[in-house]
């Protein structure tokens, strides 16, 4: 099984649940998965409504520079 297949089969369903709980409770979140050298999956809930800490915003800027 490749990393992408493992993500799709095992992690993605969990992330769907985690994201829903975070959204319902306004919990800031940042998750980053490296599946291959050129394939990553990053999920963030860092808008003002989630009141994210500065450290999470800095981490997102580091992970996904503009």
PDB file of N, CA, C, O and CB in Angstrom:
ATOM      1  N   UNK A   1       0.854  -1.171   0.000  1.00  0.00           N
ATOM      2  CA  UNK A   1       0.000   0.000   0.000  1.00  0.00           C
ATOM      3  C   UNK A   1       0.904   1.240   0.000  1.00  0.00           C
ATOM      4  O   UNK A   1       1.853   1.324   0.780  1.00  0.00           O
ATOM      5  CB  UNK A   1      -0.974  -0.005   1.235  1.00  0.00           C
ATOM      6  N   UNK A   2       0.604   2.188  -0.870  1.00  0.00           N
ATOM      7  CA  UNK A   2       1.374   3.429  -0.910  1.00  0.00           C
ATOM      8  C   UNK A   2       0.927   4.358   0.216  1.00  0.00           C
ATOM      9  O   UNK A   2      -0.115   4.144   0.835  1.00  0.00           O
ATOM     10  CB  UNK A   2       1.218   4.127  -2.281  1.00  0.00           C
ATOM     11  N   UNK A   3       1.719   5.379   0.467  1.00  0.00           N
ATOM     12  CA  UNK A   3       1.343   6.370   1.484  1.00  0.00           C
ATOM     13  C   UNK A   3       0.034   7.064   1.108  1.00  0.00           C
ATOM     14  O   UNK A   3      -0.813   7.319   1.964  1.00  0.00           O
ATOM     15  CB  UNK A   3       2.465   7.415   1.661  1.00  0.00           C
ATOM     16  N   UNK A   4      -0.119   7.365  -0.182  1.00  0.00           N
ATOM     17  CA  UNK A   4      -1.360   8.015  -0.633  1.00  0.00           C
ATOM     18  C   UNK A   4      -2.572   7.108  -0.410  1.00  0.00           C
ATOM     19  O   UNK A   4      -3.626   7.573   0.025  1.00  0.00           O
ATOM     20  CB  UNK A   4      -1.257   8.394  -2.123  1.00  0.00           C
ATOM     21  N   UNK A   5      -2.422   5.833  -0.705  1.00  0.00           N
ATOM     22  CA  UNK A   5      -3.515   4.881  -0.489  1.00  0.00           C
ATOM     23  C   UNK A   5      -3.840   4.756   1.000  1.00  0.00           C
ATOM     24  O   UNK A   5      -5.007   4.694   1.386  1.00  0.00           O
ATOM     25  CB  UNK A   5      -3.150   3.502  -1.069  1.00  0.00           C
ATOM     26  N   UNK A   6      -2.800   4.720   1.825  1.00  0.00           N
ATOM     27  CA  UNK A   6      -3.013   4.641   3.275  1.00  0.00           C
ATOM     28  C   UNK A   6      -3.731   5.889   3.775  1.00  0.00           C
ATOM     29  O   UNK A   6      -4.633   5.804   4.608  1.00  0.00           O
ATOM     30  CB  UNK A   6      -1.668   4.467   4.015  1.00  0.00           C
ATOM     31  N   UNK A   7      -3.327   7.041   3.263  1.00  0.00           N
ATOM     32  CA  UNK A   7      -4.005   8.284   3.665  1.00  0.00           C
ATOM     33  C   UNK A   7      -5.481   8.217   3.270  1.00  0.00           C
ATOM     34  O   UNK A   7      -6.368   8.452   4.089  1.00  0.00           O
ATOM     35  CB  UNK A   7      -3.321   9.528   3.012  1.00  0.00           C
ATOM     36  N   UNK A   8      -5.723   7.893   2.007  1.00  0.00           N
ATOM     37  CA  UNK A   8      -7.099   7.844   1.503  1.00  0.00           C
ATOM     38  C   UNK A   8      -7.972   6.854   2.272  1.00  0.00           C
ATOM     39  O   UNK A   8      -9.132   7.143   2.565  1.00  0.00           O
ATOM     40  CB  UNK A   8      -7.095   7.478   0.030  1.00  0.00           C
ATOM     41  N   UNK A   9      -7.423   5.700   2.596  1.00  0.00           N
ATOM     42  CA  UNK A   9      -8.212   4.644   3.237  1.00  0.00           C
ATOM     43  C   UNK A   9      -8.341   4.826   4.747  1.00  0.00           C
ATOM     44  O   UNK A   9      -9.423   4.642   5.305  1.00  0.00           O
ATOM     45  CB  UNK A   9      -7.593   3.298   2.947  1.00  0.00           C
ATOM     46  N   UNK A  10      -7.252   5.184   5.402  1.00  0.00           N
ATOM     47  CA  UNK A  10      -7.222   5.193   6.863  1.00  0.00           C
ATOM     48  C   UNK A  10      -7.344   6.579   7.492  1.00  0.00           C
ATOM     49  O   UNK A  10      -8.073   6.756   8.468  1.00  0.00           O
ATOM     50  CB  UNK A  10      -5.962   4.565   7.328  1.00  0.00           C
ATOM     51  N   UNK A  11      -6.637   7.557   6.941  1.00  0.00           N
ATOM     52  CA  UNK A  11      -6.565   8.874   7.576  1.00  0.00           C
ATOM     53  C   UNK A  11      -7.706   9.787   7.150  1.00  0.00           C
ATOM     54  O   UNK A  11      -8.301  10.454   7.997  1.00  0.00           O
ATOM     55  CB  UNK A  11      -5.243   9.533   7.253  1.00  0.00           C
ATOM     56  N   UNK A  12      -8.025   9.834   5.873  1.00  0.00           N
ATOM     57  CA  UNK A  12      -9.056  10.753   5.373  1.00  0.00           C
ATOM     58  C   UNK A  12     -10.394  10.608   6.106  1.00  0.00           C
ATOM     59  O   UNK A  12     -10.998  11.621   6.459  1.00  0.00           O
ATOM     60  CB  UNK A  12      -9.269  10.523   3.888  1.00  0.00           C
ATOM     61  N   UNK A  13     -10.882   9.370   6.348  1.00  0.00           N
ATOM     62  CA  UNK A  13     -12.150   9.269   7.089  1.00  0.00           C
ATOM     63  C   UNK A  13     -12.054   9.840   8.505  1.00  0.00           C
ATOM     64  O   UNK A  13     -13.004  10.446   9.001  1.00  0.00           O
ATOM     65  CB  UNK A  13     -12.591   7.816   7.161  1.00  0.00           C
ATOM     66  N   UNK A  14     -10.901   9.644   9.148  1.00  0.00           N
ATOM     67  CA  UNK A  14     -10.703  10.214  10.484  1.00  0.00           C
ATOM     68  C   UNK A  14     -10.646  11.733  10.418  1.00  0.00           C
ATOM     69  O   UNK A  14     -11.211  12.419  11.270  1.00  0.00           O
ATOM     70  CB  UNK A  14      -9.417   9.665  11.123  1.00  0.00           C
ATOM     71  N   UNK A  15      -9.967  12.254   9.411  1.00  0.00           N
ATOM     72  CA  UNK A  15      -9.868  13.708   9.261  1.00  0.00           C
ATOM     73  C   UNK A  15     -11.244  14.332   9.036  1.00  0.00           C
ATOM     74  O   UNK A  15     -11.516  15.424   9.534  1.00  0.00           O
ATOM     75  CB  UNK A  15      -8.931  14.063   8.095  1.00  0.00           C
ATOM     76  N   UNK A  16     -12.097  13.662   8.305  1.00  0.00           N
ATOM     77  CA  UNK A  16     -13.452  14.162   8.103  1.00  0.00           C
ATOM     78  C   UNK A  16     -14.159  14.331   9.433  1.00  0.00           C
ATOM     79  O   UNK A  16     -14.832  15.336   9.657  1.00  0.00           O
ATOM     80  CB  UNK A  16     -14.247  13.220   7.196  1.00  0.00           C
ATOM     81  N   UNK A  17     -14.012  13.363  10.311  1.00  0.00           N
ATOM     82  CA  UNK A  17     -14.621  13.430  11.644  1.00  0.00           C
ATOM     83  C   UNK A  17     -13.964  14.516  12.498  1.00  0.00           C
ATOM     84  O   UNK A  17     -14.654  15.279  13.175  1.00  0.00           O
ATOM     85  CB  UNK A  17     -14.511  12.066  12.351  1.00  0.00           C
ATOM     86  N   UNK A  18     -12.644  14.584  12.465  1.00  0.00           N
ATOM     87  CA  UNK A  18     -11.913  15.584  13.248  1.00  0.00           C
ATOM     88  C   UNK A  18     -12.290  16.988  12.809  1.00  0.00           C
ATOM     89  O   UNK A  18     -12.531  17.857  13.647  1.00  0.00           O
ATOM     90  CB  UNK A  18     -10.399  15.377  13.112  1.00  0.00           C
ATOM     91  N   UNK A  19     -12.343  17.216  11.517  1.00  0.00           N
ATOM     92  CA  UNK A  19     -12.698  18.540  10.995  1.00  0.00           C
ATOM     93  C   UNK A  19     -14.101  18.923  11.440  1.00  0.00           C
ATOM     94  O   UNK A  19     -14.330  20.061  11.849  1.00  0.00           O
ATOM     95  CB  UNK A  19     -12.600  18.567   9.455  1.00  0.00           C
ATOM     96  N   UNK A  20     -15.037  17.994  11.365  1.00  0.00           N
ATOM     97  CA  UNK A  20     -16.416  18.282  11.777  1.00  0.00           C
ATOM     98  C   UNK A  20     -16.488  18.673  13.251  1.00  0.00           C
ATOM     99  O   UNK A  20     -17.191  19.618  13.610  1.00  0.00           O
ATOM    100  CB  UNK A  20     -17.315  17.068  11.516  1.00  0.00           C
ATOM    101  N   UNK A  21     -15.766  17.950  14.106  1.00  0.00           N
ATOM    102  CA  UNK A  21     -15.761  18.267  15.535  1.00  0.00           C
ATOM    103  C   UNK A  21     -15.123  19.633  15.769  1.00  0.00           C
ATOM    104  O   UNK A  21     -15.638  20.437  16.548  1.00  0.00           O
ATOM    105  CB  UNK A  21     -15.009  17.177  16.334  1.00  0.00           C
ATOM    106  N   UNK A  22     -14.011  19.894  15.101  1.00  0.00           N
ATOM    107  CA  UNK A  22     -13.350  21.199  15.245  1.00  0.00           C
ATOM    108  C   UNK A  22     -14.259  22.331  14.774  1.00  0.00           C
ATOM    109  O   UNK A  22     -14.343  23.366  15.435  1.00  0.00           O
ATOM    110  CB  UNK A  22     -12.031  21.223  14.454  1.00  0.00           C
ATOM    111  N   UNK A  23     -14.930  22.153  13.659  1.00  0.00           N
ATOM    112  CA  UNK A  23     -15.837  23.184  13.162  1.00  0.00           C
ATOM    113  C   UNK A  23     -16.996  23.417  14.127  1.00  0.00           C
ATOM    114  O   UNK A  23     -17.350  24.564  14.402  1.00  0.00           O
ATOM    115  CB  UNK A  23     -16.373  22.797  11.784  1.00  0.00           C
ATOM    116  N   UNK A  24     -17.579  22.361  14.635  1.00  0.00           N
ATOM    117  CA  UNK A  24     -18.733  22.482  15.535  1.00  0.00           C
ATOM    118  C   UNK A  24     -18.368  23.175  16.840  1.00  0.00           C
ATOM    119  O   UNK A  24     -19.204  23.832  17.459  1.00  0.00           O
ATOM    120  CB  UNK A  24     -19.314  21.107  15.833  1.00  0.00           C
ATOM    121  N   UNK A  25     -17.099  23.022  17.256  1.00  0.00           N
ATOM    122  CA  UNK A  25     -16.668  23.572  18.544  1.00  0.00           C
ATOM    123  C   UNK A  25     -15.694  24.733  18.411  1.00  0.00           C
ATOM    124  O   UNK A  25     -15.117  25.187  19.399  1.00  0.00           O
ATOM    125  CB  UNK A  25     -16.035  22.491  19.369  1.00  0.00           C
ATOM    126  N   UNK A  26     -15.514  25.214  17.178  1.00  0.00           N
ATOM    127  CA  UNK A  26     -14.625  26.341  16.892  1.00  0.00           C
ATOM    128  C   UNK A  26     -13.218  26.112  17.440  1.00  0.00           C
ATOM    129  O   UNK A  26     -12.648  26.990  18.088  1.00  0.00           O
ATOM    130  CB  UNK A  26     -15.203  27.625  17.476  1.00  0.00           C
ATOM    131  N   UNK A  27     -12.660  24.925  17.179  1.00  0.00           N
ATOM    132  CA  UNK A  27     -11.319  24.568  17.606  1.00  0.00           C
ATOM    133  C   UNK A  27     -10.355  24.791  16.435  1.00  0.00           C
ATOM    134  O   UNK A  27     -10.526  24.214  15.361  1.00  0.00           O
ATOM    135  CB  UNK A  27     -11.266  23.089  18.107  1.00  0.00           C
ATOM    136  N   UNK A  28      -9.361  25.618  16.652  1.00  0.00           N
ATOM    137  CA  UNK A  28      -8.349  25.835  15.620  1.00  0.00           C
ATOM    138  C   UNK A  28      -7.588  24.532  15.395  1.00  0.00           C
ATOM    139  O   UNK A  28      -7.322  23.783  16.335  1.00  0.00           O
ATOM    140  CB  UNK A  28      -7.373  26.987  16.021  1.00  0.00           C
ATOM    141  N   UNK A  29      -7.245  24.276  14.140  1.00  0.00           N
ATOM    142  CA  UNK A  29      -6.547  23.036  13.816  1.00  0.00           C
ATOM    143  C   UNK A  29      -5.582  23.253  12.665  1.00  0.00           C
ATOM    144  O   UNK A  29      -5.813  24.081  11.784  1.00  0.00           O
ATOM    145  CB  UNK A  29      -7.546  21.928  13.469  1.00  0.00           C
ATOM    146  N   UNK A  30      -4.500  22.494  12.692  1.00  0.00           N
ATOM    147  CA  UNK A  30      -3.521  22.492  11.612  1.00  0.00           C
ATOM    148  C   UNK A  30      -2.935  21.093  11.513  1.00  0.00           C
ATOM    149  O   UNK A  30      -2.298  20.615  12.452  1.00  0.00           O
ATOM    150  CB  UNK A  30      -2.400  23.560  11.849  1.00  0.00           C
ATOM    151  N   UNK A  31      -3.147  20.438  10.385  1.00  0.00           N
ATOM    152  CA  UNK A  31      -2.636  19.090  10.157  1.00  0.00           C
ATOM    153  C   UNK A  31      -1.894  19.074   8.828  1.00  0.00           C
ATOM    154  O   UNK A  31      -2.373  19.634   7.842  1.00  0.00           O
ATOM    155  CB  UNK A  31      -3.789  18.035  10.169  1.00  0.00           C
ATOM    156  N   UNK A  32      -0.736  18.440   8.796  1.00  0.00           N
ATOM    157  CA  UNK A  32       0.078  18.403   7.588  1.00  0.00           C
ATOM    158  C   UNK A  32       0.644  16.994   7.420  1.00  0.00           C
ATOM    159  O   UNK A  32       1.291  16.466   8.325  1.00  0.00           O
ATOM    160  CB  UNK A  32       1.222  19.463   7.649  1.00  0.00           C
ATOM    161  N   UNK A  33       0.398  16.395   6.267  1.00  0.00           N
ATOM    162  CA  UNK A  33       0.843  15.038   5.989  1.00  0.00           C
ATOM    163  C   UNK A  33       1.729  15.045   4.750  1.00  0.00           C
ATOM    164  O   UNK A  33       1.354  15.607   3.722  1.00  0.00           O
ATOM    165  CB  UNK A  33      -0.365  14.086   5.797  1.00  0.00           C
ATOM    166  N   UNK A  34       2.893  14.428   4.842  1.00  0.00           N
ATOM    167  CA  UNK A  34       3.805  14.287   3.706  1.00  0.00           C
ATOM    168  C   UNK A  34       3.652  12.879   3.152  1.00  0.00           C
ATOM    169  O   UNK A  34       4.062  11.904   3.782  1.00  0.00           O
ATOM    170  CB  UNK A  34       5.292  14.571   4.123  1.00  0.00           C
ATOM    171  N   UNK A  35       3.066  12.783   1.982  1.00  0.00           N
ATOM    172  CA  UNK A  35       2.800  11.478   1.393  1.00  0.00           C
ATOM    173  C   UNK A  35       3.907  11.047   0.448  1.00  0.00           C
ATOM    174  O   UNK A  35       4.194   9.855   0.339  1.00  0.00           O
ATOM    175  CB  UNK A  35       1.479  11.497   0.660  1.00  0.00           C
ATOM    176  N   UNK A  36       4.521  11.974  -0.222  1.00  0.00           N
ATOM    177  CA  UNK A  36       5.664  11.763  -1.103  1.00  0.00           C
ATOM    178  C   UNK A  36       6.436  13.068  -1.149  1.00  0.00           C
ATOM    179  O   UNK A  36       6.024  14.056  -0.540  1.00  0.00           O
ATOM    180  CB  UNK A  36       5.220  11.303  -2.543  1.00  0.00           C
ATOM    181  N   UNK A  37       7.548  13.083  -1.863  1.00  0.00           N
ATOM    182  CA  UNK A  37       8.344  14.304  -1.949  1.00  0.00           C
ATOM    183  C   UNK A  37       7.526  15.483  -2.471  1.00  0.00           C
ATOM    184  O   UNK A  37       7.692  16.612  -2.009  1.00  0.00           O
ATOM    185  CB  UNK A  37       9.552  14.078  -2.845  1.00  0.00           C
ATOM    186  N   UNK A  38       6.660  15.223  -3.416  1.00  0.00           N
ATOM    187  CA  UNK A  38       5.900  16.303  -4.032  1.00  0.00           C
ATOM    188  C   UNK A  38       4.394  16.237  -3.734  1.00  0.00           C
ATOM    189  O   UNK A  38       3.618  16.966  -4.351  1.00  0.00           O
ATOM    190  CB  UNK A  38       6.117  16.280  -5.521  1.00  0.00           C
ATOM    191  N   UNK A  39       3.980  15.393  -2.817  1.00  0.00           N
ATOM    192  CA  UNK A  39       2.562  15.250  -2.501  1.00  0.00           C
ATOM    193  C   UNK A  39       2.347  15.407  -1.002  1.00  0.00           C
ATOM    194  O   UNK A  39       2.809  14.596  -0.199  1.00  0.00           O
ATOM    195  CB  UNK A  39       2.027  13.884  -2.985  1.00  0.00           C
ATOM    196  N   UNK A  40       1.632  16.477  -0.645  1.00  0.00           N
ATOM    197  CA  UNK A  40       1.318  16.746   0.752  1.00  0.00           C
ATOM    198  C   UNK A  40      -0.174  16.996   0.877  1.00  0.00           C
ATOM    199  O   UNK A  40      -0.843  17.341  -0.098  1.00  0.00           O
ATOM    200  CB  UNK A  40       2.131  17.957   1.290  1.00  0.00           C
ATOM    201  N   UNK A  41      -0.679  16.822   2.067  1.00  0.00           N
ATOM    202  CA  UNK A  41      -2.067  17.143   2.356  1.00  0.00           C
ATOM    203  C   UNK A  41      -2.070  17.992   3.624  1.00  0.00           C
ATOM    204  O   UNK A  41      -1.666  17.528   4.690  1.00  0.00           O
ATOM    205  CB  UNK A  41      -2.948  15.840   2.521  1.00  0.00           C
ATOM    206  N   UNK A  42      -2.521  19.220   3.502  1.00  0.00           N
ATOM    207  CA  UNK A  42      -2.560  20.141   4.634  1.00  0.00           C
ATOM    208  C   UNK A  42      -3.992  20.592   4.856  1.00  0.00           C
ATOM    209  O   UNK A  42      -4.679  20.993   3.915  1.00  0.00           O
ATOM    210  CB  UNK A  42      -1.629  21.360   4.398  1.00  0.00           C
ATOM    211  N   UNK A  43      -4.435  20.527   6.089  1.00  0.00           N
ATOM    212  CA  UNK A  43      -5.761  20.991   6.475  1.00  0.00           C
ATOM    213  C   UNK A  43      -5.579  22.029   7.573  1.00  0.00           C
ATOM    214  O   UNK A  43      -4.834  21.818   8.530  1.00  0.00           O
ATOM    215  CB  UNK A  43      -6.676  19.806   6.951  1.00  0.00           C
ATOM    216  N   UNK A  44      -6.276  23.156   7.419  1.00  0.00           N
ATOM    217  CA  UNK A  44      -6.186  24.168   8.474  1.00  0.00           C
ATOM    218  C   UNK A  44      -7.548  24.808   8.717  1.00  0.00           C
ATOM    219  O   UNK A  44      -8.310  25.081   7.789  1.00  0.00           O
ATOM    220  CB  UNK A  44      -5.147  25.247   8.105  1.00  0.00           C
ATOM    221  N   UNK A  45      -7.820  25.033   9.976  1.00  0.00           N
ATOM    222  CA  UNK A  45      -8.980  25.807  10.409  1.00  0.00           C
ATOM    223  C   UNK A  45      -8.400  26.936  11.257  1.00  0.00           C
ATOM    224  O   UNK A  45      -8.329  26.839  12.482  1.00  0.00           O
ATOM    225  CB  UNK A  45     -10.050  24.917  11.221  1.00  0.00           C
ATOM    226  N   UNK A  46      -7.989  28.002  10.584  1.00  0.00           N
ATOM    227  CA  UNK A  46      -7.254  29.060  11.258  1.00  0.00           C
ATOM    228  C   UNK A  46      -7.814  30.454  10.967  1.00  0.00           C
ATOM    229  O   UNK A  46      -7.102  31.449  11.107  1.00  0.00           O
ATOM    230  CB  UNK A  46      -5.806  29.002  10.855  1.00  0.00           C
ATOM    231  N   UNK A  47      -9.065  30.529  10.568  1.00  0.00           N
ATOM    232  CA  UNK A  47      -9.667  31.844  10.352  1.00  0.00           C
ATOM    233  C   UNK A  47     -10.015  32.466  11.704  1.00  0.00           C
ATOM    234  O   UNK A  47      -9.948  31.804  12.740  1.00  0.00           O
ATOM    235  CB  UNK A  47     -10.935  31.736   9.449  1.00  0.00           C
ATOM    236  N   UNK A  48     -10.382  33.730  11.679  1.00  0.00           N
ATOM    237  CA  UNK A  48     -10.654  34.465  12.920  1.00  0.00           C
ATOM    238  C   UNK A  48     -11.692  33.783  13.799  1.00  0.00           C
ATOM    239  O   UNK A  48     -11.599  33.849  15.025  1.00  0.00           O
ATOM    240  CB  UNK A  48     -11.117  35.863  12.597  1.00  0.00           C
ATOM    241  N   UNK A  49     -12.681  33.130  13.194  1.00  0.00           N
ATOM    242  CA  UNK A  49     -13.736  32.497  13.997  1.00  0.00           C
ATOM    243  C   UNK A  49     -13.207  31.373  14.886  1.00  0.00           C
ATOM    244  O   UNK A  49     -13.858  30.999  15.862  1.00  0.00           O
ATOM    245  CB  UNK A  49     -14.819  31.951  13.086  1.00  0.00           C
ATOM    246  N   UNK A  50     -12.019  30.823  14.554  1.00  0.00           N
ATOM    247  CA  UNK A  50     -11.413  29.755  15.358  1.00  0.00           C
ATOM    248  C   UNK A  50     -10.408  30.302  16.377  1.00  0.00           C
ATOM    249  O   UNK A  50      -9.888  29.550  17.201  1.00  0.00           O
ATOM    250  CB  UNK A  50     -10.722  28.742  14.446  1.00  0.00           C
ATOM    251  N   UNK A  51     -10.137  31.605  16.321  1.00  0.00           N
ATOM    252  CA  UNK A  51      -9.224  32.272  17.250  1.00  0.00           C
ATOM    253  C   UNK A  51      -7.902  31.507  17.386  1.00  0.00           C
ATOM    254  O   UNK A  51      -7.520  31.104  18.485  1.00  0.00           O
ATOM    255  CB  UNK A  51      -9.887  32.422  18.625  1.00  0.00           C
ATOM    256  N   UNK A  52      -7.210  31.312  16.260  1.00  0.00           N
ATOM    257  CA  UNK A  52      -5.982  30.508  16.311  1.00  0.00           C
ATOM    258  C   UNK A  52      -4.849  31.255  17.014  1.00  0.00           C
ATOM    259  O   UNK A  52      -4.767  32.480  16.927  1.00  0.00           O
ATOM    260  CB  UNK A  52      -5.546  30.116  14.895  1.00  0.00           C
ATOM    261  N   UNK A  53      -3.977  30.524  17.707  1.00  0.00           N
ATOM    262  CA  UNK A  53      -2.818  31.174  18.309  1.00  0.00           C
ATOM    263  C   UNK A  53      -1.813  31.575  17.225  1.00  0.00           C
ATOM    264  O   UNK A  53      -1.765  30.981  16.148  1.00  0.00           O
ATOM    265  CB  UNK A  53      -2.152  30.242  19.347  1.00  0.00           C
ATOM    266  N   UNK A  54      -1.027  32.578  17.534  1.00  0.00           N
ATOM    267  CA  UNK A  54      -0.026  33.058  16.579  1.00  0.00           C
ATOM    268  C   UNK A  54       0.926  31.951  16.138  1.00  0.00           C
ATOM    269  O   UNK A  54       1.362  31.933  14.987  1.00  0.00           O
ATOM    270  CB  UNK A  54       0.766  34.201  17.187  1.00  0.00           C
ATOM    271  N   UNK A  55       1.250  31.038  17.034  1.00  0.00           N
ATOM    272  CA  UNK A  55       2.182  29.960  16.687  1.00  0.00           C
ATOM    273  C   UNK A  55       1.626  29.071  15.572  1.00  0.00           C
ATOM    274  O   UNK A  55       2.385  28.596  14.727  1.00  0.00           O
ATOM    275  CB  UNK A  55       2.491  29.111  17.924  1.00  0.00           C
ATOM    276  N   UNK A  56       0.323  28.844  15.561  1.00  0.00           N
ATOM    277  CA  UNK A  56      -0.272  28.021  14.497  1.00  0.00           C
ATOM    278  C   UNK A  56      -0.281  28.784  13.172  1.00  0.00           C
ATOM    279  O   UNK A  56      -0.057  28.200  12.112  1.00  0.00           O
ATOM    280  CB  UNK A  56      -1.713  27.595  14.878  1.00  0.00           C
ATOM    281  N   UNK A  57      -0.539  30.075  13.236  1.00  0.00           N
ATOM    282  CA  UNK A  57      -0.511  30.889  12.016  1.00  0.00           C
ATOM    283  C   UNK A  57       0.900  30.926  11.443  1.00  0.00           C
ATOM    284  O   UNK A  57       1.078  30.845  10.227  1.00  0.00           O
ATOM    285  CB  UNK A  57      -1.011  32.325  12.302  1.00  0.00           C
ATOM    286  N   UNK A  58       1.906  31.046  12.310  1.00  0.00           N
ATOM    287  CA  UNK A  58       3.300  31.033  11.857  1.00  0.00           C
ATOM    288  C   UNK A  58       3.656  29.680  11.249  1.00  0.00           C
ATOM    289  O   UNK A  58       4.347  29.619  10.231  1.00  0.00           O
ATOM    290  CB  UNK A  58       4.253  31.358  13.025  1.00  0.00           C
ATOM    291  N   UNK A  59       3.192  28.604  11.861  1.00  0.00           N
ATOM    292  CA  UNK A  59       3.459  27.268  11.329  1.00  0.00           C
ATOM    293  C   UNK A  59       2.848  27.109   9.940  1.00  0.00           C
ATOM    294  O   UNK A  59       3.478  26.533   9.053  1.00  0.00           O
ATOM    295  CB  UNK A  59       2.909  26.189  12.278  1.00  0.00           C
ATOM    296  N   UNK A  60       1.636  27.609   9.739  1.00  0.00           N
ATOM    297  CA  UNK A  60       1.000  27.521   8.420  1.00  0.00           C
ATOM    298  C   UNK A  60       1.802  28.313   7.393  1.00  0.00           C
ATOM    299  O   UNK A  60       2.003  27.848   6.272  1.00  0.00           O
ATOM    300  CB  UNK A  60      -0.456  28.040   8.479  1.00  0.00           C
ATOM    301  N   UNK A  61       2.260  29.505   7.766  1.00  0.00           N
ATOM    302  CA  UNK A  61       3.078  30.307   6.831  1.00  0.00           C
ATOM    303  C   UNK A  61       4.349  29.556   6.472  1.00  0.00           C
ATOM    304  O   UNK A  61       4.820  29.644   5.338  1.00  0.00           O
ATOM    305  CB  UNK A  61       3.433  31.690   7.444  1.00  0.00           C
ATOM    306  N   UNK A  62       4.904  28.826   7.411  1.00  0.00           N
ATOM    307  CA  UNK A  62       6.114  28.038   7.144  1.00  0.00           C
ATOM    308  C   UNK A  62       5.809  26.853   6.216  1.00  0.00           C
ATOM    309  O   UNK A  62       6.574  26.563   5.296  1.00  0.00           O
ATOM    310  CB  UNK A  62       6.724  27.529   8.471  1.00  0.00           C
ATOM    311  N   UNK A  63       4.687  26.177   6.468  1.00  0.00           N
ATOM    312  CA  UNK A  63       4.317  25.005   5.671  1.00  0.00           C
ATOM    313  C   UNK A  63       3.861  25.383   4.273  1.00  0.00           C
ATOM    314  O   UNK A  63       4.143  24.664   3.314  1.00  0.00           O
ATOM    315  CB  UNK A  63       3.224  24.225   6.367  1.00  0.00           C
ATOM    316  N   UNK A  64       3.171  26.487   4.147  1.00  0.00           N
ATOM    317  CA  UNK A  64       2.604  26.897   2.863  1.00  0.00           C
ATOM    318  C   UNK A  64       2.922  28.364   2.591  1.00  0.00           C
ATOM    319  O   UNK A  64       2.037  29.215   2.664  1.00  0.00           O
ATOM    320  CB  UNK A  64       1.076  26.665   2.842  1.00  0.00           C
ATOM    321  N   UNK A  65       4.190  28.664   2.277  1.00  0.00           N
ATOM    322  CA  UNK A  65       4.533  30.055   1.993  1.00  0.00           C
ATOM    323  C   UNK A  65       3.830  30.532   0.722  1.00  0.00           C
ATOM    324  O   UNK A  65       3.552  29.749  -0.186  1.00  0.00           O
ATOM    325  CB  UNK A  65       6.060  30.216   1.854  1.00  0.00           C
ATOM    326  N   UNK A  66       3.560  31.787   0.681  1.00  0.00           N
ATOM    327  CA  UNK A  66       2.854  32.348  -0.495  1.00  0.00           C
ATOM    328  C   UNK A  66       3.747  32.495  -1.683  1.00  0.00           C
ATOM    329  O   UNK A  66       3.302  32.949  -2.737  1.00  0.00           O
ATOM    330  CB  UNK A  66       2.259  33.688  -0.169  1.00  0.00           C
TER     331      UNK A  66
END
